[in-house]
Amino acid sequence: MLKQIIFAAMLIITGVATAQNGTTSPYSFFGIGEIKFKGTAENRSMGGINVFSDSIHLNIQNPASVANLKLVSFTSGGSYKYVNQQTETDSQYASATTLDYLALGIPMGKFGASFGILPFTSVGYKLESDGDSSFTQYRGTGGMNKVFFVLGLSSNSKF
């Protein structure tokens, strides 16, 4: 019963999830925005390593590790950023709170499965231009999200 509730909650969350304003940088105006770190807190705390495999932690950077799960694993993470942006004449403080990842890993005997959502890029800018006696304002928020599904088979399995 618990698995069905968790599955339904994840399905609803990924269905209504929208991109979020995860940056305040004017450089996110160019291209698709700033690329986000694609890992969990464990990956960040080990310097970005993505090859570790654990039987209770979900590694969303290494799809092969999902086959070694022994327990149902739910992982989520968020971050808060507070920055001071300044030019020669002006200064402003800005903050951004974002969801960094949301994933669920399920062991299935010889197999393991994982699915979730994580931000791929982040956009958040407000640019103002006062040239040629016309005022122009550009504003952008959001970014791109990545939804994933992983199915892994343990290399120790025999058919």
GULUM-192183 format. One line per field, with one value per residue: residue in three letters; x, y, z of N, C-alpha, C in turn. Coordinates in Angstrom, 2 decimals. Atoms other than C-alpha are relative to their C-alpha. Example, Ala and Ser with C-alpha at 12.3 -4.5 7.8 and 13.67 -1.06 7.14 Angstrom:
2
residu <- [ALA, SER]
n.xx <- [0.89, -0.82]
n.yy <- [-1.19, -1.19]
n.zz <- [0.00, -0.06]
ca.xx <- [12.30, 13.67]
ca.yy <- [-4.50, -1.06]
ca.zz <- [7.80, 7.14]
c.xx <- [0.90, -0.77]
c.yy <- [1.20, 1.09]
c.zz <- [0.00, 0.73]
//
This chain:
159
residu <- [MET, LEU, LYS, GLN, ILE, ILE, PHE, ALA, ALA, MET, LEU, ILE, ILE, THR, GLY, VAL, ALA, THR, ALA, GLN, ASN, GLY, THR, THR, SER, PRO, TYR, SER, PHE, PHE, GLY, ILE, GLY, GLU, ILE, LYS, PHE, LYS, GLY, THR, ALA, GLU, ASN, ARG, SER, MET, GLY, GLY, ILE, ASN, VAL, PHE, SER, ASP, SER, ILE, HIS, LEU, ASN, ILE, GLN, ASN, PRO, ALA, SER, VAL, ALA, ASN, LEU, LYS, LEU, VAL, SER, PHE, THR, SER, GLY, GLY, SER, TYR, LYS, TYR, VAL, ASN, GLN, GLN, THR, GLU, THR, ASP, SER, GLN, TYR, ALA, SER, ALA, THR, THR, LEU, ASP, TYR, LEU, ALA, LEU, GLY, ILE, PRO, MET, GLY, LYS, PHE, GLY, ALA, SER, PHE, GLY, ILE, LEU, PRO, PHE, THR, SER, VAL, GLY, TYR, LYS, LEU, GLU, SER, ASP, GLY, ASP, SER, SER, PHE, THR, GLN, TYR, ARG, GLY, THR, GLY, GLY, MET, ASN, LYS, VAL, PHE, PHE, VAL, LEU, GLY, LEU, SER, SER, ASN, SER, LYS, PHE]
n.xx <- [0.82, -0.89, -0.64, 0.96, 0.15, -1.21, 0.02, 1.02, -0.51, -1.06, 0.63, 0.68, -1.02, -0.68, 0.98, 0.30, -1.24, -0.41, -1.35, -0.05, -1.03, -1.07, -1.17, 0.26, -1.10, 0.37, -0.59, 0.95, 0.72, -0.54, 0.21, 1.06, -0.17, -1.14, 0.11, 0.02, -0.70, 0.93, -0.31, 0.57, -0.88, -1.15, -0.91, -0.64, -0.90, -1.20, -0.67, 0.61, -0.20, 1.28, -0.10, 0.21, 1.17, 0.38, 1.23, 1.11, 0.08, 0.27, -0.96, 0.69, -0.98, -0.50, 1.18, -0.30, 0.03, 1.37, 0.19, -0.52, 0.84, 0.63, 1.19, 0.61, -0.74, 0.54, -0.97, 0.32, -0.93, 0.25, -1.08, 0.33, -1.14, 0.15, -1.16, -0.06, -0.42, -0.31, -0.72, -0.75, 0.89, 1.16, -0.15, 1.26, -0.04, 1.00, -0.02, 0.73, 0.19, 0.35, 0.00, -1.13, 0.32, 1.07, -0.11, 0.41, -0.62, 0.74, -0.64, 0.94, -0.73, -1.23, 0.07, 0.29, 0.57, -0.05, 0.56, 0.03, -0.10, -1.02, -0.20, -1.15, -0.52, 0.67, 0.07, 0.55, -0.66, 0.79, -0.93, 0.63, -0.83, 0.54, -0.78, 0.72, 1.23, 1.07, -0.29, 0.29, -0.20, 0.06, 0.15, 0.12, -0.03, 0.27, -1.09, 0.41, -0.08, -0.27, 0.71, -0.73, 0.38, -1.16, 0.19, -1.34, -0.17, -1.25, -0.95, -0.13, 1.20, -0.11, 1.32]
n.yy <- [-1.19, -1.16, -0.19, -0.62, -1.40, -0.71, -0.07, -0.98, -1.33, -0.35, -0.22, -1.30, -1.05, -0.17, -0.46, -1.42, -0.74, -0.97, -0.50, -0.97, -1.02, 0.49, -0.85, -1.43, -0.48, -0.52, 0.85, 1.03, -0.54, 0.58, 1.43, 0.64, -0.34, 0.58, 1.45, 0.34, 1.21, 1.11, 1.05, -0.08, -0.56, 0.91, -0.31, -1.30, 0.07, 0.75, -0.73, 0.23, 1.37, 0.57, 1.44, 0.77, 0.86, 0.29, 0.78, -0.74, -1.35, -0.06, -0.82, -0.33, -0.21, 1.30, 0.86, 1.40, 0.24, 0.24, 1.45, 0.44, -0.46, 1.03, -0.62, -1.09, -1.20, -1.27, -1.05, -1.32, -1.01, -1.37, -0.93, -1.42, -0.82, -1.42, -0.62, -1.44, -0.33, -1.43, -0.60, -1.16, -1.03, 0.51, 1.28, 0.57, 1.34, 0.89, 1.35, 1.01, 1.29, 0.93, 1.45, 0.49, 1.32, 0.76, 1.31, 1.18, 1.23, 1.18, 1.27, 1.00, 1.26, -0.16, -1.31, -1.18, -1.06, -1.33, -1.07, -1.26, -1.25, -0.93, -1.13, 0.10, -1.36, -0.99, -1.33, -1.03, -1.26, -1.21, -0.94, -1.25, -0.76, -1.33, -0.51, -0.66, -0.58, 0.98, 0.86, 1.40, 0.87, 1.43, 0.76, 1.43, 0.91, 1.39, 0.87, 1.32, 1.10, 1.31, 1.11, 1.20, 1.33, 0.87, 1.41, 0.58, 1.41, 0.25, 0.83, 1.26, 0.79, 1.12, 0.37]
n.zz <- [0.00, -0.10, 1.30, 0.91, -0.42, 0.40, 1.45, 0.40, -0.35, 0.95, 1.29, -0.05, -0.10, 1.28, 0.98, -0.16, -0.26, 1.01, -0.23, -1.07, 0.12, -0.84, 0.07, 0.15, 0.83, 1.32, 1.03, 0.39, 1.15, 1.22, 0.20, -0.77, -1.41, -0.69, -0.22, -1.43, -0.42, 0.16, -0.95, -1.34, -1.03, -0.14, 1.10, -0.26, -1.14, 0.42, 1.06, 1.30, 0.45, 0.36, 0.19, -1.22, 0.01, -1.37, 0.00, -0.59, 0.56, 1.43, 0.73, 1.25, 1.05, 0.46, 0.17, -0.30, -1.44, -0.47, -0.12, -1.29, -1.10, -0.84, -0.59, 0.77, -0.34, 0.46, -0.25, 0.52, -0.49, 0.41, -0.32, -0.16, 0.40, -0.30, 0.62, 0.17, 1.36, 0.03, 1.11, -0.48, -0.54, -0.71, -0.69, -0.45, -0.55, 0.60, -0.54, 0.77, -0.65, 1.07, -0.17, 0.78, 0.54, -0.64, 0.65, -0.74, 0.48, -0.47, 0.34, 0.53, 0.13, 0.77, 0.65, -0.79, 0.82, -0.59, 0.81, -0.71, 0.73, -0.46, 0.91, 0.91, 0.11, -0.82, 0.62, -0.87, 0.28, 0.25, 0.63, 0.42, 0.93, 0.28, 1.12, 1.08, -0.57, -0.21, -1.14, 0.28, -1.16, 0.28, -1.23, 0.26, -1.14, 0.34, 0.40, 0.51, -0.94, 0.56, -0.63, 0.38, -0.45, 0.13, -0.33, -0.02, -0.31, -0.72, 0.74, -0.73, 0.26, 0.95, 0.51]
ca.xx <- [0.00, 2.83, 4.49, 1.29, 0.96, 4.58, 4.24, 1.04, 2.66, 5.72, 3.51, 1.47, 4.56, 6.30, 3.08, 2.61, 6.27, 7.40, 10.79, 11.87, 13.96, 17.18, 19.58, 19.79, 22.66, 22.28, 24.45, 21.52, 20.07, 22.23, 21.34, 19.29, 20.55, 23.06, 23.68, 22.86, 24.86, 23.30, 23.90, 22.87, 24.31, 26.50, 27.96, 28.65, 30.24, 32.69, 33.79, 31.38, 32.30, 29.59, 30.77, 30.04, 27.57, 25.69, 22.88, 20.81, 21.59, 20.34, 22.98, 21.19, 24.43, 25.25, 22.33, 24.12, 24.12, 20.33, 20.61, 22.45, 19.67, 18.41, 15.77, 13.30, 15.14, 13.60, 15.93, 15.36, 17.43, 17.18, 19.43, 19.30, 21.57, 21.98, 24.25, 25.31, 25.44, 27.16, 28.39, 30.46, 27.40, 24.81, 24.46, 21.64, 21.06, 19.21, 18.24, 16.99, 15.60, 15.41, 14.59, 17.79, 16.49, 13.61, 13.99, 12.74, 14.66, 12.98, 14.79, 13.14, 15.15, 17.87, 16.76, 16.47, 14.45, 14.64, 12.71, 12.60, 13.05, 15.94, 16.55, 18.85, 19.23, 18.27, 17.18, 16.61, 17.44, 16.09, 17.95, 17.12, 18.42, 17.96, 19.42, 18.28, 15.57, 13.62, 13.45, 13.65, 13.27, 14.01, 12.89, 13.26, 12.55, 12.44, 14.70, 14.60, 13.89, 14.99, 12.66, 14.35, 13.57, 16.32, 16.17, 19.36, 20.47, 23.09, 26.23, 26.15, 22.81, 22.56, 19.65]
ca.yy <- [0.00, 2.37, 1.78, 2.74, 5.95, 6.93, 6.10, 8.17, 11.12, 11.03, 10.79, 13.82, 15.84, 15.16, 15.87, 19.36, 20.30, 23.40, 24.98, 27.23, 30.35, 28.81, 31.60, 35.36, 35.65, 37.91, 35.40, 32.97, 35.23, 33.45, 30.03, 27.67, 29.08, 27.92, 24.17, 22.76, 20.16, 16.77, 14.83, 14.21, 15.56, 12.45, 13.23, 16.84, 15.93, 13.59, 16.25, 15.33, 11.64, 9.61, 5.99, 5.05, 2.23, 1.67, -0.68, 1.98, 5.27, 6.19, 7.50, 9.35, 9.94, 6.22, 4.23, 0.89, 1.34, 1.04, -2.76, -2.99, -1.40, -3.51, -1.07, 1.31, 4.61, 8.08, 11.02, 14.72, 17.83, 21.56, 24.57, 28.22, 30.84, 34.42, 36.63, 40.27, 41.47, 44.76, 46.97, 50.14, 52.23, 49.92, 46.93, 44.54, 41.41, 38.45, 35.01, 31.79, 28.62, 25.55, 21.87, 20.11, 16.57, 14.26, 10.51, 7.11, 3.83, 0.43, -2.93, -5.74, -8.89, -9.10, -5.76, -2.28, 0.67, 4.38, 7.41, 11.07, 14.66, 17.10, 20.57, 20.55, 24.30, 27.39, 30.78, 33.93, 37.39, 40.92, 43.17, 46.81, 48.92, 52.65, 53.26, 55.54, 57.20, 53.95, 51.83, 48.05, 45.44, 41.72, 39.27, 35.50, 32.77, 28.99, 26.56, 22.96, 19.89, 16.32, 13.42, 10.03, 6.33, 3.78, -0.03, -1.84, -5.46, -6.63, -8.10, -10.85, -12.14, -15.50, -16.45]
ca.zz <- [0.00, 0.89, -2.49, -4.32, -2.28, -2.91, -6.61, -6.90, -5.08, -7.34, -10.42, -9.35, -8.43, -11.75, -13.64, -12.21, -11.69, -13.51, -13.90, -11.08, -10.79, -9.51, -10.32, -10.28, -12.73, -15.76, -17.65, -17.68, -20.42, -22.99, -24.42, -22.27, -18.97, -16.39, -16.20, -12.74, -10.80, -11.53, -8.34, -4.75, -1.52, -1.31, -4.75, -3.78, -0.46, -2.26, -4.74, -7.53, -7.71, -9.40, -9.30, -5.69, -5.17, -1.95, -0.99, 0.81, -0.98, -4.42, -6.83, -9.63, -11.55, -11.90, -13.37, -12.83, -9.04, -8.82, -9.20, -5.85, -3.79, -0.89, 0.41, -1.18, -1.29, -1.54, -1.90, -2.33, -1.92, -2.15, -1.95, -0.99, -2.54, -1.33, -3.43, -3.69, -7.28, -7.95, -10.73, -10.56, -9.71, -8.16, -5.85, -5.04, -3.00, -4.49, -3.27, -4.84, -3.28, -5.51, -5.54, -6.63, -7.10, -6.26, -6.90, -5.81, -6.12, -5.84, -5.57, -7.57, -6.90, -9.57, -10.98, -9.59, -10.84, -10.22, -11.41, -10.56, -11.63, -11.45, -12.87, -15.90, -16.41, -14.47, -15.82, -13.79, -15.03, -15.24, -17.66, -18.30, -21.16, -21.68, -25.11, -27.94, -25.79, -25.45, -22.33, -22.79, -20.07, -20.43, -17.78, -17.69, -15.15, -15.21, -16.99, -18.16, -16.04, -16.64, -15.86, -15.78, -15.45, -14.86, -14.89, -13.85, -13.64, -11.16, -12.73, -10.08, -11.37, -13.11, -15.33]
c.xx <- [0.87, 0.67, -0.95, -0.20, 1.21, 0.04, -1.00, 0.48, 1.08, -0.57, -0.68, 1.02, 0.68, -0.96, -0.26, 1.25, 0.31, 1.42, -0.05, 1.14, 1.13, 1.26, -0.44, 1.05, -0.50, 0.59, -0.93, -0.89, 0.41, -0.26, -1.16, 0.12, 1.25, -0.25, 0.10, 0.84, -1.00, 0.34, -0.66, 0.98, 1.22, 1.02, 0.75, 1.02, 1.27, 0.65, -0.55, 0.17, -1.36, 0.04, -0.26, -1.30, -0.28, -1.33, -1.18, -0.16, -0.20, 0.99, -0.62, 0.96, 0.51, -1.18, 0.26, -0.12, -1.39, -0.28, 0.46, -0.84, -0.61, -1.29, -0.58, 0.65, -0.66, 1.02, -0.48, 0.99, -0.36, 1.17, -0.54, 1.26, -0.34, 1.25, -0.14, 0.53, 0.26, 0.73, 0.78, -0.89, -1.13, 0.31, -1.38, 0.23, -1.12, 0.13, -0.83, -0.03, -0.49, -0.05, 1.10, -0.25, -1.11, -0.03, -0.42, 0.65, -0.67, 0.79, -1.05, 0.72, 1.32, 0.08, -0.17, -0.53, 0.05, -0.68, -0.05, 0.10, 1.13, 0.14, 1.26, 0.66, -0.83, 0.10, -0.62, 0.74, -1.03, 0.98, -0.77, 0.98, -0.68, 0.84, -0.90, -1.39, -1.17, 0.45, -0.43, 0.32, -0.19, -0.07, -0.18, 0.09, -0.23, 1.24, -0.55, 0.17, 0.27, -0.76, 0.69, -0.64, 1.18, -0.41, 1.37, -0.03, 1.35, 0.91, 0.23, -1.16, 0.28, -1.41, -0.11]
c.yy <- [1.27, 0.29, 0.69, 1.48, 0.82, 0.16, 1.05, 1.42, 0.45, 0.31, 1.37, 1.13, 0.23, 0.49, 1.49, 0.84, 0.94, 0.45, 1.10, 0.98, -0.37, 0.83, 1.46, 0.64, 0.57, -0.83, -1.13, 0.47, -0.71, -1.50, -0.54, 0.27, -0.64, -1.48, -0.26, -1.24, -1.15, -1.13, 0.25, 0.66, -0.88, 0.25, 1.30, -0.10, -0.79, 0.65, -0.26, -1.41, -0.64, -1.51, -0.81, -0.80, -0.43, -0.74, 0.75, 1.42, -0.06, 0.97, 0.31, 0.29, -1.32, -0.97, -1.46, -0.30, -0.31, -1.50, -0.53, 0.45, -1.17, 0.51, 1.03, 1.30, 1.23, 1.07, 1.31, 1.00, 1.36, 0.88, 1.42, 0.78, 1.47, 0.70, 1.52, 0.26, 1.49, 0.38, 1.18, 1.01, -0.52, -1.37, -0.50, -1.40, -0.82, -1.38, -0.93, -1.29, -0.98, -1.44, -0.54, -1.38, -0.64, -1.35, -1.11, -1.22, -1.20, -1.26, -1.01, -1.31, 0.22, 1.37, 1.10, 1.07, 1.31, 0.98, 1.27, 1.18, 0.83, 1.14, -0.19, 1.36, 0.94, 1.37, 0.97, 1.31, 1.11, 1.04, 1.23, 0.78, 1.33, 0.63, 0.59, 0.48, -0.98, -0.96, -1.43, -0.83, -1.45, -0.73, -1.47, -0.80, -1.42, -0.77, -1.29, -1.05, -1.30, -1.03, -1.27, -1.25, -0.92, -1.41, -0.65, -1.46, -0.19, -0.91, -1.34, -0.94, -1.09, -0.37, -1.48]
c.zz <- [0.00, -1.35, -0.98, 0.34, -0.44, -1.52, -0.48, 0.31, -0.97, -1.38, -0.06, 0.02, -1.34, -1.08, 0.08, 0.24, -1.16, 0.33, 1.04, -0.23, 0.95, -0.05, -0.11, -0.90, -1.32, -1.14, -0.42, -1.15, -1.29, -0.06, 0.81, 1.49, 0.58, 0.26, 1.51, 0.28, 0.02, 0.96, 1.35, 0.96, 0.22, -1.11, 0.25, 1.13, -0.30, -1.21, -1.39, -0.53, -0.29, -0.16, 1.26, -0.11, 1.43, -0.03, 0.60, -0.54, -1.51, -0.65, -1.36, -1.14, -0.59, -0.12, 0.37, 1.49, 0.52, 0.17, 1.35, 1.18, 0.75, 0.63, -0.96, 0.49, -0.63, 0.35, -0.63, 0.60, -0.55, 0.38, 0.09, -0.31, 0.26, -0.50, -0.03, -1.40, -0.06, -1.28, 0.57, 0.71, 0.88, 0.63, 0.41, 0.54, -0.64, 0.63, -0.88, 0.80, -1.06, 0.51, -0.89, -0.61, 0.83, -0.70, 0.95, -0.64, 0.62, -0.38, -0.45, -0.25, -0.70, -0.66, 1.04, -0.92, 0.77, -0.95, 0.83, -0.94, 0.60, -1.00, -0.83, -0.18, 0.87, -0.67, 1.00, -0.20, -0.16, -0.50, -0.46, -0.86, -0.28, -1.10, -1.07, 0.44, 0.07, 1.11, -0.33, 1.23, -0.42, 1.33, -0.36, 1.28, -0.52, -0.33, -0.55, 1.09, -0.74, 0.82, -0.46, 0.57, -0.29, 0.40, -0.09, 0.39, 0.66, -0.82, 0.68, -0.26, -1.01, -0.42, -0.18]
//
